[in-house]
Amino acid sequence: MTSLAALEPEAAPVLACTVSRDVQNFDLLIEDMETELGESWGDLNFADALVFLRQPDAAALEFIAIAVDDGDDENLPLIRDLIQTAKAGQVKVILIAEELSPMVLHQLLRLGADDFVPYPLPEGALHEAIARLRKPPAPAETGAQQNAPPQGSGPSGGHDGAILPVHGLAGGVGATTLAVNLAWELAIADRKAPASVCVLDLDLQFGSVSTFLDLPRREAIYELLSDTAAMDRDAFMQALLPFNERLQVLTAPADILPLDLLGPDDISRLLDMARSNFDYVIVDMPSTVVQWTETVLNQAHVYFALLELDMRSAQNALRMIRALKAEELPLDKLRYVLNRAPGFTDLSAKSRAKRMAESLDIDLEIWLPDGQKAVTQANDHGLPLAETAPKNPLRKEILKLARSIHERNRAAAEAQA
């Protein structure tokens, strides 16, 4: 390691610099920097680094590695200035973060950090990050090749899957239960020629698909979502987790993230990638309407809107309808699903459901019965209803829905062929 404060004329040129409150707190970073750069790197604290980056000598730097942890809260304004100053001087920035809150990490990445590596550093992670920074931009091409995606990037799975979002119009109406069980029923609908199915849990804050399928939440999800522009097929497929070898799942991130982490372009890339690699893409939507809800609706083949037979669901459905009409969005894609629907003999409740549909000017096309305790037990055990309660009335209705979707999709594919 070279001290920037006392460089001798014959010293090795400084190509990079670590910036931290105390670099000794990041001993693995010291080892990796010495492995990658030998003596051609230095170390500074936040204040000194800000001064140095404003000097002409800083132009010789390839990059700075800013190392932060949960003890750097009071240094965040200085760190933000560092990133902005480095970018203004065309010095690239690698962010090394340990136990930093997702919201703070999101803010720092938005300021222009070129790459992010978690600490403790995974084996080879710093080497890969430096290699990405040093990779020259692709040479300009002419003609049709100029706009072609680079090899190994972009959707390349050869599918053209159906996108089926599930949106609960009120909390607790069973949207995730429907999404998980519909995905599983589609995955096992044709055992001779099984369809490929994936679930995208886009409820970035309180998504529970991983809980309902007993899957872990991984940091790789955040890394994928924070830079969808760099996402290729390999990165996308590696971020998915398999369930019983039939279903692939993109879980919600491990920590609560701001809903504006993703924009319409990010969601469009994610949906295009999923659709090109799977026959069916089930999207578990947040109940909150966000800036990219329109993107999902426009790409959806059918958009399931769940509600219950109560006033809050009716009022929220009315708000949703008004919002879609005001923006001239494709309202006809919505299929209204009444969960915990009244039974055949409950004439009073059926009459109420009919009046609600008439007042909203909608058709309640799908009625799902109350699965009662078996649903909660299945979700708590991390299994679909087909595995724990195959004769449950809710499971039977979801099975009918899945078969109907699969038959229509297969018929459409045969007609196109």
C-alpha positions as MATLAB code, in Angstrom:
seq = 'MTSLAALEPEAAPVLACTVSRDVQNFDLLIEDMETELGESWGDLNFADALVFLRQPDAAALEFIAIAVDDGDDENLPLIRDLIQTAKAGQVKVILIAEELSPMVLHQLLRLGADDFVPYPLPEGALHEAIARLRKPPAPAETGAQQNAPPQGSGPSGGHDGAILPVHGLAGGVGATTLAVNLAWELAIADRKAPASVCVLDLDLQFGSVSTFLDLPRREAIYELLSDTAAMDRDAFMQALLPFNERLQVLTAPADILPLDLLGPDDISRLLDMARSNFDYVIVDMPSTVVQWTETVLNQAHVYFALLELDMRSAQNALRMIRALKAEELPLDKLRYVLNRAPGFTDLSAKSRAKRMAESLDIDLEIWLPDGQKAVTQANDHGLPLAETAPKNPLRKEILKLARSIHERNRAAAEAQA';
ca = [
       0.000    0.000    0.000;
       1.298    3.456   -0.914;
       0.658    6.560    1.170;
      -0.640    9.340   -1.039;
       0.563   11.917    1.449;
       4.246   11.077    0.969;
       4.859    9.788   -2.519;
       8.484    9.644   -3.598;
       9.437   10.319   -7.235;
      10.493    6.723   -7.796;
       7.336    5.289   -6.212;
       5.006    3.182   -8.307;
       2.256    5.197   -9.971;
      -0.936    5.205   -7.935;
      -3.728    3.746  -10.052;
      -6.410    3.423   -7.387;
      -7.286    4.471   -3.893;
      -9.363    3.084   -1.065;
     -11.429    5.623    0.847;
     -12.845    4.778    4.260;
     -13.196    5.874    7.848;
     -10.510    3.329    8.782;
      -9.239    0.890    6.181;
      -8.158   -1.500    8.942;
     -11.851   -2.291    9.395;
     -11.751   -3.803    5.896;
      -8.787   -6.157    6.071;
     -10.085   -8.328    3.214;
     -10.181   -5.244    1.010;
      -6.516   -4.539    1.817;
      -5.543   -8.080    0.818;
      -7.510   -7.958   -2.434;
      -6.165   -4.518   -3.383;
      -2.597   -5.733   -2.857;
      -3.341   -8.819   -4.944;
      -4.792   -6.761   -7.791;
      -2.532   -3.691   -7.741;
       0.564   -4.517   -5.735;
       2.024   -1.197   -4.525;
       0.095    0.908   -7.041;
      -2.681    1.961   -4.704;
      -3.173    4.265   -1.766;
      -5.549    4.889    1.098;
      -7.253    8.064    2.310;
      -9.955    9.021    4.744;
     -13.079   10.744    3.500;
     -11.980   14.343    4.086;
      -8.505   13.905    2.567;
      -9.922   12.031   -0.413;
     -12.283   14.899   -1.210;
      -9.344   17.322   -1.210;
      -7.190   14.992   -3.328;
      -9.894   14.411   -5.946;
      -9.954   18.150   -6.602;
      -6.231   18.181   -7.401;
      -4.754   17.626  -10.908;
      -2.934   14.500   -9.697;
      -6.295   12.732   -9.253;
      -6.656   12.508  -13.037;
      -4.198    9.586  -12.999;
      -6.542    7.418  -10.889;
      -8.432    4.583  -12.536;
     -10.887    4.250   -9.691;
     -11.549    4.743   -6.012;
     -13.019    2.049   -3.762;
     -15.242    3.682   -1.143;
     -15.659    1.320    1.837;
     -18.566    2.075    4.162;
     -20.377    0.269    6.944;
     -23.205    0.940    9.402;
     -20.912    3.214   11.447;
     -20.665    5.784    8.644;
     -24.065    7.426    9.029;
     -22.550   10.804    9.945;
     -20.203   10.594    6.950;
     -22.937   10.065    4.344;
     -23.028   13.721    3.147;
     -19.250   13.589    2.658;
     -19.501   10.262    0.843;
     -22.124   11.703   -1.506;
     -19.787   14.614   -2.283;
     -16.960   12.146   -2.911;
     -18.954   10.183   -5.476;
     -20.084   13.319   -7.289;
     -16.564   14.796   -7.296;
     -15.070   11.544   -8.581;
     -17.603   11.298  -11.379;
     -17.014   14.932  -12.331;
     -13.304   14.092  -12.644;
     -14.067   10.922  -14.660;
     -12.738    8.690  -11.880;
     -14.733    5.510  -11.542;
     -16.207    4.451   -8.209;
     -16.554    0.990   -6.640;
     -18.753    0.939   -3.556;
     -17.796   -1.580   -0.852;
     -20.646   -1.822    1.661;
     -21.054   -3.775    4.878;
     -24.440   -3.822    6.656;
     -25.534   -0.650    4.918;
     -29.281   -0.075    4.738;
     -30.779   -0.721    1.281;
     -32.191    2.810    1.075;
     -28.782    4.412    1.707;
     -27.125    1.993   -0.724;
     -29.746    2.847   -3.325;
     -29.068    6.575   -2.902;
     -25.311    6.145   -3.300;
     -25.707    4.025   -6.422;
     -28.071    6.580   -7.903;
     -25.382    9.249   -7.453;
     -23.216    7.428   -9.960;
     -21.210    4.643   -8.317;
     -20.065    2.380  -11.156;
     -20.121   -0.911   -9.274;
     -21.101   -2.399   -5.932;
     -19.453   -5.210   -3.986;
     -20.747   -6.432   -0.597;
     -18.387   -6.833    2.337;
     -17.039   -9.306    3.439;
     -15.789   -9.562   -0.131;
     -16.833  -12.750   -1.930;
     -13.992  -14.681   -3.552;
     -12.917  -12.883   -6.723;
     -15.600  -10.171   -6.418;
     -13.176   -7.244   -6.405;
     -11.229   -8.700   -9.323;
     -14.432   -8.996  -11.347;
     -15.510   -5.460  -10.448;
     -12.153   -4.022  -11.549;
     -12.306   -6.048  -14.766;
     -15.733   -4.600  -15.526;
     -14.436   -1.073  -14.982;
     -11.471   -1.677  -17.261;
     -13.483   -3.307  -20.010;
     -13.390   -0.997  -23.040;
     -16.694    0.074  -24.575;
     -17.836   -1.950  -27.537;
     -16.575   -0.501  -30.840;
     -19.112    1.342  -32.920;
     -20.712   -0.699  -35.658;
     -22.633    0.226  -38.737;
     -25.836   -0.961  -40.295;
     -28.091   -3.495  -38.654;
     -25.318   -4.666  -36.321;
     -25.090   -1.301  -34.573;
     -28.283   -1.836  -32.579;
     -27.781   -5.542  -31.975;
     -27.389   -6.583  -28.313;
     -23.908   -7.774  -27.277;
     -23.298  -11.492  -27.240;
     -24.566  -13.109  -24.067;
     -26.814  -10.198  -23.136;
     -30.525   -9.542  -23.497;
     -33.392  -12.009  -23.715;
     -32.275  -15.137  -25.532;
     -34.377  -17.984  -24.230;
     -36.444  -18.569  -27.360;
     -39.824  -18.380  -25.606;
     -42.650  -15.886  -25.900;
     -44.394  -16.431  -22.598;
     -47.692  -15.124  -21.294;
     -47.443  -12.459  -18.585;
     -50.089  -12.890  -15.886;
     -49.926  -10.275  -13.104;
     -51.921  -10.680   -9.896;
     -52.877   -7.460   -8.087;
     -54.695   -7.319   -4.766;
     -56.980   -4.291   -4.630;
     -56.835   -4.333   -0.830;
     -54.521   -5.832    1.755;
     -55.036   -9.463    2.665;
     -57.340  -10.385   -0.224;
     -55.146  -13.365   -1.180;
     -53.182  -12.090   -4.179;
     -49.957  -13.895   -3.273;
     -51.856  -17.091   -2.481;
     -53.413  -16.987   -5.950;
     -50.098  -16.107   -7.638;
     -48.188  -18.962   -5.997;
     -50.847  -21.611   -6.486;
     -51.695  -20.545  -10.038;
     -48.009  -20.741  -10.949;
     -47.705  -24.225   -9.467;
     -50.867  -25.488  -11.170;
     -49.586  -24.196  -14.524;
     -46.254  -25.907  -13.898;
     -47.913  -29.296  -13.365;
     -50.848  -28.853  -15.764;
     -49.272  -31.013  -18.468;
     -47.031  -33.673  -16.972;
     -46.054  -35.107  -20.376;
     -44.944  -31.742  -21.784;
     -44.637  -29.486  -18.739;
     -44.681  -25.759  -19.290;
     -41.874  -23.602  -17.933;
     -43.179  -21.184  -15.311;
     -41.616  -18.452  -13.227;
     -42.929  -16.164  -10.504;
     -41.695  -12.593  -10.139;
     -42.330  -11.133   -6.689;
     -42.336   -7.402   -7.402;
     -43.587   -6.358   -3.987;
     -40.184   -4.926   -3.085;
     -41.124   -4.123    0.483;
     -43.328   -6.894    1.849;
     -43.329   -9.609   -0.811;
     -44.020  -13.037    0.659;
     -43.731  -15.467   -2.252;
     -40.498  -16.759   -0.707;
     -42.349  -17.462    2.547;
     -45.208  -19.259    0.795;
     -42.690  -21.501   -1.016;
     -40.110  -21.767    1.789;
     -37.325  -20.181   -0.251;
     -34.466  -18.007    1.056;
     -34.087  -14.352    0.125;
     -30.695  -13.597   -1.399;
     -28.569  -10.497   -1.886;
     -28.279  -11.411   -5.572;
     -31.826  -10.148   -6.059;
     -30.891   -6.611   -5.059;
     -27.772   -6.692   -7.235;
     -29.881   -7.753  -10.220;
     -32.621   -5.175   -9.688;
     -30.236   -2.302   -8.994;
     -28.670   -2.552  -12.469;
     -31.094   -4.133  -14.934;
     -29.318   -2.420  -17.839;
     -26.376   -4.792  -17.301;
     -28.617   -7.856  -16.841;
     -28.084  -10.720  -19.234;
     -29.734  -14.116  -19.404;
     -27.123  -15.786  -17.205;
     -27.488  -13.173  -14.459;
     -31.264  -13.420  -14.575;
     -31.387  -17.213  -14.455;
     -28.833  -17.346  -11.619;
     -30.972  -14.987   -9.546;
     -33.938  -17.381   -9.729;
     -34.536  -20.092   -7.150;
     -36.127  -23.440   -8.087;
     -39.095  -24.889   -6.239;
     -39.528  -28.660   -6.511;
     -37.702  -28.611   -9.867;
     -40.856  -27.351  -11.615;
     -41.063  -23.672  -10.760;
     -38.544  -20.826  -10.872;
     -38.945  -17.883   -8.497;
     -37.503  -14.386   -8.341;
     -38.107  -13.615   -4.680;
     -38.495  -10.174   -3.167;
     -35.243   -8.663   -1.829;
     -34.101   -9.512    1.674;
     -34.617   -5.959    2.953;
     -37.294   -3.336    2.489;
     -36.446   -1.250   -0.562;
     -37.875    2.031   -1.865;
     -40.564    1.470   -4.467;
     -38.781    3.839   -6.849;
     -35.767    1.525   -6.990;
     -37.244    0.241  -10.237;
     -38.474    2.395  -13.083;
     -40.598    1.521  -16.119;
     -37.491    0.692  -18.173;
     -36.212   -1.672  -15.465;
     -39.533   -3.501  -15.316;
     -39.726   -3.707  -19.088;
     -36.290   -5.341  -19.229;
     -37.225   -7.753  -16.451;
     -40.488   -8.781  -18.120;
     -38.850   -9.165  -21.532;
     -36.176  -11.383  -20.015;
     -38.692  -13.526  -18.148;
     -41.040  -13.829  -21.103;
     -38.240  -14.924  -23.419;
     -37.224  -17.736  -21.067;
     -40.561  -19.084  -19.773;
     -43.970  -20.083  -21.082;
     -45.777  -18.373  -18.205;
     -44.667  -15.434  -16.076;
     -46.749  -14.861  -12.942;
     -46.160  -11.400  -11.462;
     -47.102  -10.811   -7.840;
     -47.761   -7.065   -7.804;
     -47.647   -4.705   -4.811;
     -51.072   -3.478   -3.781;
     -49.701    0.064   -4.168;
     -49.942    1.565   -7.645;
     -46.424    2.654   -8.650;
     -44.901    4.354  -11.671;
     -44.296    1.020  -13.416;
     -47.763   -0.481  -12.850;
     -48.671    0.884  -16.286;
     -45.704   -0.965  -17.804;
     -46.849   -4.297  -16.371;
     -50.450   -3.689  -17.435;
     -49.452   -2.876  -20.999;
     -47.349   -6.038  -21.303;
     -49.830   -8.307  -19.517;
     -51.933  -10.814  -21.420;
     -54.448  -10.942  -18.554;
     -54.292   -8.802  -15.400;
     -55.981  -10.430  -12.398;
     -57.461   -7.930   -9.929;
     -58.457   -9.531   -6.621;
     -61.102   -8.192   -4.291;
     -63.397   -9.370   -1.543;
     -67.045   -8.782   -0.797;
     -66.532   -5.720    1.390;
     -66.662   -1.947    1.149;
     -62.894   -1.354    1.080;
     -62.461   -3.628   -1.940;
     -65.346   -1.937   -3.748;
     -63.957    1.545   -3.090;
     -60.426    0.575   -4.127;
     -61.715   -1.087   -7.281;
     -63.569    2.116   -8.138;
     -60.377    4.147   -7.617;
     -58.417    1.772   -9.831;
     -61.002    1.918  -12.607;
     -61.071    5.723  -12.506;
     -57.269    5.905  -12.618;
     -57.015    3.563  -15.602;
     -59.731    5.410  -17.497;
     -58.112    8.786  -16.788;
     -54.818    7.563  -18.246;
     -56.549    5.721  -21.122;
     -54.927    2.450  -20.135;
     -56.170   -0.959  -21.341;
     -58.941   -1.545  -18.811;
     -60.188   -4.535  -20.798;
     -57.182   -6.599  -19.677;
     -58.451   -6.703  -16.101;
     -60.134   -9.889  -14.921;
     -61.838   -9.370  -11.594;
     -61.441  -12.195   -9.090;
     -63.734  -12.404   -6.071;
     -61.862  -14.219   -3.325;
     -63.625  -15.834   -0.371;
     -66.710  -15.792   -2.543;
     -70.097  -16.860   -1.122;
     -71.126  -20.477   -1.451;
     -73.848  -21.851   -3.693;
     -76.523  -21.706   -1.031;
     -75.621  -18.279    0.393;
     -78.185  -16.395   -1.668;
     -77.951  -13.193    0.366;
     -74.193  -12.849   -0.145;
     -74.484  -13.772   -3.821;
     -77.046  -10.993   -4.229;
     -74.643   -8.532   -2.559;
     -71.852   -9.600   -4.919;
     -74.121   -9.041   -7.905;
     -75.067   -5.558   -6.705;
     -71.398   -4.674   -6.121;
     -70.485   -5.765   -9.645;
     -73.339   -3.746  -11.108;
     -72.434   -0.620   -9.143;
     -68.824   -0.866  -10.343;
     -69.879   -1.820  -13.881;
     -67.590   -4.845  -13.877;
     -67.920   -8.600  -14.300;
     -66.786  -10.813  -11.432;
     -65.578  -13.518  -13.792;
     -63.714  -15.696  -11.304;
     -65.155  -16.731   -7.925;
     -62.735  -18.356   -5.516;
     -64.202  -20.055   -2.425;
     -62.805  -19.613    1.053;
     -60.097  -22.231    1.573;
     -60.218  -21.586    5.341;
     -57.466  -22.894    7.640;
     -55.906  -25.144    5.015;
     -54.701  -22.076    3.095;
     -52.934  -20.559    6.098;
     -51.396  -23.922    6.966;
     -50.123  -24.436    3.413;
     -48.611  -20.957    3.306;
     -46.967  -21.394    6.699;
     -45.479  -24.714    5.603;
     -44.183  -23.180    2.364;
     -46.123  -25.487    0.039;
     -48.844  -25.033   -2.601;
     -52.341  -26.278   -1.805;
     -51.905  -29.035   -4.393;
     -49.245  -30.554   -2.124;
     -50.979  -30.133    1.238;
     -54.730  -30.058    0.543;
     -55.431  -31.233   -3.025;
     -59.178  -31.585   -2.375;
     -59.564  -28.113   -0.910;
     -62.290  -26.171   -2.790;
     -59.970  -23.204   -3.381;
     -57.342  -25.469   -4.880;
     -59.926  -26.997   -7.219;
     -60.983  -23.583   -8.551;
     -57.390  -22.470   -9.086;
     -56.745  -25.764  -10.898;
     -59.698  -25.066  -13.211;
     -58.358  -21.576  -13.893;
     -54.866  -22.905  -14.652;
     -56.186  -25.557  -17.023;
     -58.320  -22.988  -18.815;
     -55.334  -20.677  -19.277;
     -53.084  -23.508  -20.434;
     -55.630  -24.862  -22.932;
     -56.230  -21.423  -24.432;
     -52.529  -20.721  -24.641;
     -51.844  -24.061  -26.284;
     -54.675  -23.542  -28.761;
     -53.331  -20.105  -29.647;
     -49.835  -21.519  -30.149;
     -51.158  -24.273  -32.422;
     -53.143  -21.737  -34.438;
     -50.026  -19.622  -34.987;
     -48.031  -22.669  -35.996;
];
